Amino acid sequence: MLAELPADRLRALYPRDLPNAPGAATTERVMLQRKLAAVRRLGYATNFGESGRGIAAVGACVRNSQGESVAALAVALPSTRCPRSRVRELATEVCAVAKRASEAL
């Protein structure tokens, strides 16, 4: 959902670089902006150990009838069961479920 924020709201949340958290993929705001642009382009986000050691996740936004992001769905699993080669497969499923949830709103 962070990728859906307008640039001014993102700057307000992170006026400087991001806090240095264990497992964080990036702490530089410029790098975050690039990653968020990729999330928007792909339609889903991934997380490999950024939120918790040994955890992998793929998530997608649920949108209202105006196309606005109102929620998110994600699947999380042990990273040992989620090689990066499975990301596209998981993303396809997560995006399909998020689309059905969006249509049900």
N, C-alpha and C positions, 0 to 999 in steps of 0.2 A: 504494500500500500504506500510505502515511502516513495516509490517511483512515480506515483500518481500525483504527488504534491506539486503545486506550482513552484517555480524557482524561488520566488520571494519567501514562501513559507519554509522551504528547505533551508535557505540562508538564515531565516529567523531561528530555526531549530539548531542549526550548526553554523554560527557566525564565524567560527574558526575551524581548525581541523577537528576531527572526531576524537573522543577520549580513547586512549590506548587500552583496549580490552584484550584479555587473553583470547587467542584464536581469531581475533578480528582480521579480516582479509585486507582491510585498508583503514588507515586513520587519516588520510588526506582527503579533504573535501572535494578536490578536483577529481581524484580517483573514484570517489563515491558517485559523483555526478556522471562519470563515464559508465560505471557499473549500472546505475539506474537507467541510463539511456539504453543500455543493452537489454535490461529487463523489459522496458517498454517495447523495444523492437521484437523481442522473442515472445512476449506475452506471459512469461513466467519468471520466477526467481529461484535461485538455488542457494543452498547454504551447506557448506561442507566444513563442519567443526567450528563455525563462527559463533554460534550461540551456545554450544555445548560440545565438549570434547567427545569424539566418537559418534556424533550425531550428524546425519545428512538429511536434507529436506528439499522438497520442491513445492512451490506454492504459486497460486494464481488468484487474481482478484475476481470477486463477484460484483457485478454491476447492476445498477437500477435501470429503469426504462429510459433514462436520459443518458446512459452510458457512464455514469459516475461510479467510481469505486466505493462500495459501501461495506464490504467485508472481504475476507480472504479465506481460501481453503488451502490446506497444505497436507502433505504426507511426510512424516518424519520416521526415520528408521536408523538402526545402527549403521554406521558408515561401512562396516565390514560386509554388510549385505547390499550395499548400494555403490557398486563401482561407477565411475563416471560414464561408462558406456551404457548404463541404464537410464541416464538422465532423460534422454529424449522420450523413451518409452513411458517413464513416470510422468513427465511433463504433459504428454499427450493425454493421458488419463486424467490428471489433475485439471487440465484446462477444459476437458470435456465435462467433467463434473461441475466445475465452476460455471460453465456456460449454461448447463441445465439449471443450476441454482439461480442464475441470473434470470433466466426465462420464467422461472416459477415466482419471481417477486412481483 
